[in-house]
Amino acid sequence: ITMEDIIAARSILENSIKKTPCLRSKMSSQFGMELYLKNEAMQTTGSFKDRGARYTLLKLTKEERINGVVAASLGNHAIALAYHGYDLGIPITLIMPLITPTMKIKAYDHPDMVAGAGTMGLEIVEQIPDLDACIIPVGGGGLIAGCAVAIKFLVPTCKIIGVEAEACANYTAAVKSGTPTYTNPNPSLAEGLSIPMVGSNSFATAAKYVDKIVTVREDSIALAILRLVEQEKSIIEGAGAVGLAALLEDSCPELQGKKVVVTLCGGNIDTPALGKVLDRGLVADKRLIKFVAVISDKPGGLSDFTTLISSIGITIKDIFHERAWLNGDVFSVKVRTELLQN
């Protein structure tokens, strides 16, 4: 993928894809840097996939448009294709298997998909022209490949840092072997990055420009989602939060005092899952804790226990009694308590 490909994509997409904000973060002082967040969750379908999907569909021949498109996806790619296919009158058939096969990578790795994704890199430089580093999530590799080409062309000194989940470090595996390598993906909060093998086109392009790759733990991803909700008032999915997770793990100490852009690539997180993820984040932040105590089972015993807890300004989130499994006298009860520190 070349800069010319990305410029061509930009000219076609300019009036149909949102230019998402790239705003200074309230967390800048916390990390000791000028931190900016490029929020692609504000795209029409909630992720950067709008860019590549629409551009690829617009470049189809008349015959290809009539025949339609078949694609497999973990979610965001499918949503983007469905929306833009409907908008352009192109039939779209989507396959969302329970276990994603390796062959699905081809859709993410298509040159037009990568070029479309690269338009985000152009926007970043327009919005923050003197940036020192850009942190980008890595799954199939299309986003980092396209953005790296654009950013490095315009700001050669800018460091490109890729972030992937430890649960599926396919780019790291490719770097070690020198070629895209199958990696067994494990369940992850960053499910959008759980792709078994980085795309061959994307890897060949990105390898020339990416300066550093880091992996992040699941608890850090959960904490990053929590931080974004609480401090930025933004709901971002796990795949979109890995860049902030890398900063929370202090994986990039060289960025202290620098001007850094973190890309939030999407915000399509299931509502039922969000509560569980936020709880995981609270645990990682040591604000949600659990302990077991044995107290009197006589009248007033539980009241004394809860009064003691409230006296130190902590909220009881959940409390469970266990009488039958207590190895002791029948006048005591085991209570398992979850406490939330505000």
Secondary structure as UniProt FT lines:
FT   HELIX           3..13
FT   TURN            14..16
FT   STRAND          22..24
FT   TURN            26..27
FT   HELIX           28..31
FT   STRAND          34..39
FT   HELIX           40..42
FT   TURN            44..45
FT   HELIX           49..58
FT   HELIX           62..67
FT   STRAND          69..72
FT   HELIX           76..88
FT   STRAND          92..95
FT   HELIX           102..104
FT   HELIX           105..109
FT   HELIX           111..127
FT   TURN            129..130
FT   STRAND          133..137
FT   HELIX           142..154
FT   TURN            156..157
FT   STRAND          159..165
FT   HELIX           166..168
FT   HELIX           170..177
FT   HELIX           191..193
FT   HELIX           200..206
FT   TURN            207..209
FT   STRAND          212..216
FT   HELIX           218..232
FT   HELIX           238..248
FT   TURN            249..250
FT   HELIX           253..255
FT   TURN            256..257
FT   STRAND          259..264
FT   HELIX           271..284
FT   TURN            285..286
FT   STRAND          288..296
FT   TURN            299..300
FT   HELIX           301..310
FT   TURN            311..313
FT   STRAND          315..322
FT   TURN            324..325
FT   TURN            330..331
FT   STRAND          332..340
//
